[in-house]
């Protein structure tokens, strides 16, 4: 079963409510707007059931920011127990850069910029974990993450509108990029783990 068949099965499952499907896809870490928007606009998958660009943008944006505050709160509760090791490996540089910046505006801007890049390991989930380690207030973090998510969703939407007949290819490319990144991350973490022994 190839990626295209899997995507077609998902599309047929949600064919009655593409809006809900887009929202759910945007909630998933790693997928967020970068996958939800091409899915919602893909005529190859959904035929005439596609969402309008505006509705696709809004549903992907809202879906991606729903977990923001719970992730920040959870990170702040658990950072001394579990996330300490993760932060050192994955997000340490970003946390340090934001934490050592004196201006609150610059902290929000840096967080927003990180979330705005529509690549694997950036986005709302990663940004929320980073925000949980900083001194930013929750509402400040939320504003920065919302701005970044809006920019990321806008970038993806513009790409999809520019390559209107290739949204399925954009979707498949994004999924392949995510899979490659996950594999590279797993291999590099195994190498680091073996090197530290």
C-alpha positions as CSV (number, residue, x, y, z in Angstrom):
1,X,0.0,0.0,0.0
2,X,1.6,3.3,-1.1
3,X,1.2,6.8,0.4
4,X,-1.3,7.8,-2.2
5,X,-3.6,4.9,-1.4
6,X,-3.3,5.7,2.4
7,X,-4.2,9.3,1.7
8,X,-7.2,8.3,-0.4
9,X,-8.5,6.0,2.4
10,X,-8.1,8.9,4.9
11,X,-9.9,11.2,2.5
12,X,-12.8,8.8,1.9
13,X,-13.1,8.3,5.7
14,X,-13.6,12.1,6.2
15,X,-15.4,12.8,3.0
16,X,-18.5,14.0,4.8
17,X,-16.5,16.5,6.8
18,X,-13.3,17.7,5.3
19,X,-13.2,20.6,7.7
20,X,-13.0,18.2,10.7
21,X,-10.3,16.2,8.9
22,X,-8.3,19.3,8.3
23,X,-8.6,20.4,11.9
24,X,-7.6,16.9,13.2
25,X,-4.6,16.7,10.8
26,X,-3.5,20.1,12.0
27,X,-3.6,18.9,15.6
28,X,-1.1,16.2,15.0
29,X,2.6,17.0,15.9
30,X,4.8,17.3,12.9
31,X,1.8,17.5,10.5
32,X,0.1,20.8,11.5
33,X,-0.7,23.3,8.7
34,X,2.1,22.0,6.4
35,X,0.1,18.8,5.8
36,X,-3.5,20.0,6.7
37,X,-3.6,22.7,4.1
38,X,-2.5,20.7,1.0
39,X,-4.8,17.9,2.2
40,X,-7.8,20.3,2.3
41,X,-7.0,21.8,-1.1
42,X,-6.1,18.6,-2.9
43,X,-8.6,18.0,-5.7
44,X,-6.8,14.8,-6.6
45,X,-7.9,13.4,-3.2
46,X,-11.1,15.2,-2.5
47,X,-12.5,16.0,-6.0
48,X,-15.0,18.8,-5.5
49,X,-15.1,18.4,-1.7
50,X,-12.1,20.6,-1.2
51,X,-12.3,23.5,1.1
52,X,-11.9,27.1,0.0
53,X,-8.4,28.5,0.6
54,X,-9.7,30.7,3.4
55,X,-11.5,27.9,5.2
56,X,-8.5,25.6,4.8
57,X,-6.2,28.2,6.3
58,X,-8.5,29.0,9.2
59,X,-9.2,25.3,10.1
60,X,-5.5,24.4,9.8
61,X,-4.5,27.4,11.9
62,X,-7.0,26.8,14.6
63,X,-6.2,23.0,14.7
64,X,-2.5,23.7,15.1
65,X,-2.8,26.2,17.9
66,X,-5.3,24.2,20.1
67,X,-2.6,22.2,21.9
68,X,-0.4,25.3,22.5
69,X,-1.3,26.2,26.0
70,X,-1.7,22.6,27.3
71,X,1.8,21.8,26.0
72,X,3.4,24.9,27.6
73,X,1.7,24.1,30.9
74,X,2.7,20.4,30.8
75,X,6.3,21.3,29.8
76,X,6.6,23.7,32.8
77,X,5.2,21.0,35.2
78,X,7.5,18.3,33.9
79,X,10.6,20.1,32.8
80,X,12.6,19.2,35.9
81,X,11.7,15.5,35.6
82,X,11.6,14.5,32.0
83,X,12.1,17.3,29.5
84,X,15.5,18.3,30.9
85,X,17.3,15.7,28.7
86,X,15.2,16.5,25.7
87,X,15.9,20.2,25.9
88,X,19.6,19.6,26.1
89,X,19.6,17.4,23.0
90,X,17.0,19.1,20.7
91,X,16.0,22.6,21.8
92,X,18.9,23.7,24.0
93,X,20.2,26.4,21.6
94,X,16.7,27.9,20.9
95,X,15.9,27.9,24.6
96,X,19.2,29.6,25.4
97,X,18.8,32.2,22.6
98,X,15.3,33.2,23.7
99,X,16.1,33.1,27.5
100,X,19.2,35.2,27.2
101,X,17.4,37.9,25.2
102,X,16.6,40.9,27.4
103,X,13.6,42.3,25.5
104,X,10.3,40.6,25.8
105,X,9.4,41.7,22.3
106,X,12.6,40.0,21.0
107,X,11.7,36.8,22.9
108,X,8.3,36.7,21.3
109,X,9.7,37.5,17.9
110,X,12.3,34.7,18.1
111,X,9.7,32.2,19.2
112,X,7.4,33.4,16.5
113,X,10.1,33.1,13.9
114,X,10.9,29.5,14.9
115,X,7.3,28.5,14.7
116,X,6.8,30.3,11.3
117,X,9.3,28.0,9.5
118,X,7.2,25.2,7.9
119,X,9.8,22.5,8.3
120,X,10.0,19.3,10.4
121,X,10.7,20.0,14.1
122,X,9.5,23.5,13.9
123,X,5.9,24.6,14.5
124,X,3.4,24.9,17.3
125,X,4.4,21.7,19.2
126,X,8.1,22.4,19.2
127,X,7.5,26.1,19.8
128,X,5.3,25.3,22.8
129,X,7.9,23.0,24.3
130,X,10.5,25.8,23.9
131,X,8.1,28.4,25.4
132,X,7.6,26.1,28.4
133,X,11.4,26.5,29.2
134,X,11.5,30.3,28.8
135,X,10.5,33.0,31.2
136,X,7.8,34.3,28.8
137,X,4.3,34.5,30.3
138,X,1.8,32.1,28.9
139,X,-0.1,34.8,27.0
140,X,3.1,36.1,25.5
141,X,4.1,32.7,24.4
142,X,0.6,32.1,22.9
143,X,0.8,35.3,20.9
144,X,4.2,34.5,19.5
145,X,3.1,30.9,18.6
146,X,-0.1,32.1,17.0
147,X,1.8,34.7,14.9
148,X,4.3,32.0,13.9
149,X,1.6,29.5,13.0
150,X,-0.3,32.1,11.0
151,X,2.9,32.8,9.0
152,X,3.6,29.1,8.5
153,X,0.1,28.4,7.3
154,X,0.2,31.4,5.0
155,X,3.4,30.2,3.4
156,X,2.0,26.7,2.8
157,X,-1.3,28.3,1.5
158,X,0.6,30.5,-1.0
159,X,2.7,27.5,-2.2
160,X,-0.5,25.5,-2.7
161,X,-2.3,28.3,-4.5
162,X,0.7,29.0,-6.7
163,X,1.0,25.3,-7.6
164,X,-2.8,24.8,-7.6
165,X,-2.7,21.6,-9.7
166,X,0.0,20.0,-7.6
167,X,-1.4,20.0,-4.0
168,X,-1.2,16.2,-3.8
169,X,2.5,16.3,-4.8
170,X,3.1,19.1,-2.2
171,X,1.3,16.9,0.4
172,X,3.4,13.8,-0.5
173,X,6.6,15.8,-0.6
174,X,5.9,17.2,2.9
175,X,5.1,13.7,4.2
176,X,8.3,12.4,2.7
177,X,10.4,15.2,4.1
178,X,8.9,14.6,7.5
179,X,9.7,10.8,7.3
180,X,13.2,11.5,6.2
181,X,13.7,13.9,9.0
182,X,12.4,11.4,11.6
183,X,14.7,8.7,10.3
184,X,17.7,11.0,10.3
185,X,16.9,12.1,13.8
186,X,16.5,8.5,15.1
187,X,19.8,7.5,13.5
188,X,21.7,10.5,14.8
189,X,20.2,10.0,18.3
190,X,21.3,6.4,18.3
191,X,24.8,7.5,17.2
192,X,25.0,10.1,20.0
193,X,23.8,7.5,22.5
194,X,26.4,5.0,21.4
195,X,29.1,7.7,21.4
196,X,28.3,8.7,25.0
197,X,28.7,5.1,26.3
